[in-house]
Amino acid sequence: MNEKQLMSTGQVADMTGIAAGTLSNYRHRKIGPRYYKAGRKCLYSRQDVEAWLNHSVVETADSLKIKAE
């Protein structure tokens, strides 16, 4: 795990624009990006957060038109 950049809940909130409270709710509901528990701290790998965001992409009609061109 040495090469992974670990981020706090606050850092993930800043990166994604998702409130820290929402991330806490996601953890409670077992949804959202993977995280690590270190005592009372919850830490996220930047790679895991980016993968979760990329998996959550919603294609729109306009984006599909652009892909088709």
N, C-alpha and C positions, 0 to 999 in steps of 0.2 A: 504494500500500500504506500510505499515511500514516494512513488511518482504521482500519486493522486493528490490533487489539491482539495483539502477538506475545508468546508465552509460552514459557518454557523447558520442558524435559522435566520438571523437578521441579515446576513450576507446574501442568502438565497432570496429573501424577501426583496432586498434591494436589486438583485440581479433580474428577478422575474416580474417584479411589480405585484406579487401576491403577498398579501398581508401575513405577518408572522403568526397571527392568530389563526388564519386560514390554514397555514402549513401545520400548525399544531392540531387543528381539527382533522386535517388529512391523515396525520399520523395516528390519531385516535381511531379513525375509521378504516385504517389500513389501506389508504389510497395515496396517490401522489408519488413523488420520487422516493427511491430507496434512501435509507439513512442508516447511520451507525449510532449506537448508544455508547457513550463513554461516561459512565457514572450517571449523572443527571443531565448531561449535555447530549444533544442530538446534533450530529454532524452529517453533512451531505458531501458526496463526491461531486465535483464540478461535472465530470463525465456523466454521472448518473442523472443529474439535473438536466443537462443538455439532451441526453437520450430521451428522458421523459417528455421534455418539451417537444422534441422532434416527433415523438410518437403521437403527440396530441394535436398534430396539424389537421385542420379541416380544409378540404379542397372546396373552393367555391366555383361557380359557373365560370367566372372570369379567369380564374387561375387555370382551369381546364382548357379554356380557349387558347390561352397563351402557350400552354404545353403542346397543343395540337398544331400550332403555327410553325 
